[in-house]
Amino acid sequence: MSTSPVYAVTPSVPANIVIKAGTTQAYGSGTLEISWDTVSGALAYGVRVKKQVDGITAASGTVDGEQNTKITFDTLEGGTTYIVQ
């Protein structure tokens, strides 16, 4: 019989999220650098980037560790609006 892990407290949502956008050339490949405050007790953070126009996931990633609070996505389409989750 398999049992699921039991967690005493769910970590809170990160605060002070900062998103820096850039392009490697005018309307060429775009980058998003996303950072946030440390959340006590977090084992990892997951981030997903979706295109606003159709909701399709353009990129996603996970960083491990409570203190690892930054992720960068590159090769995104420049000139495109994205939703960060």
Buried (B, 14 or more C-beta within 10 A) or exposed (E): EEEEEEEEEEBEEBEEEEEEEEBEEEEEEBBBBBBBEBBEEBEEBEBBBBBEEEEEEBBEEEBEEBEEBEBEBEEBBBEEEBEEE
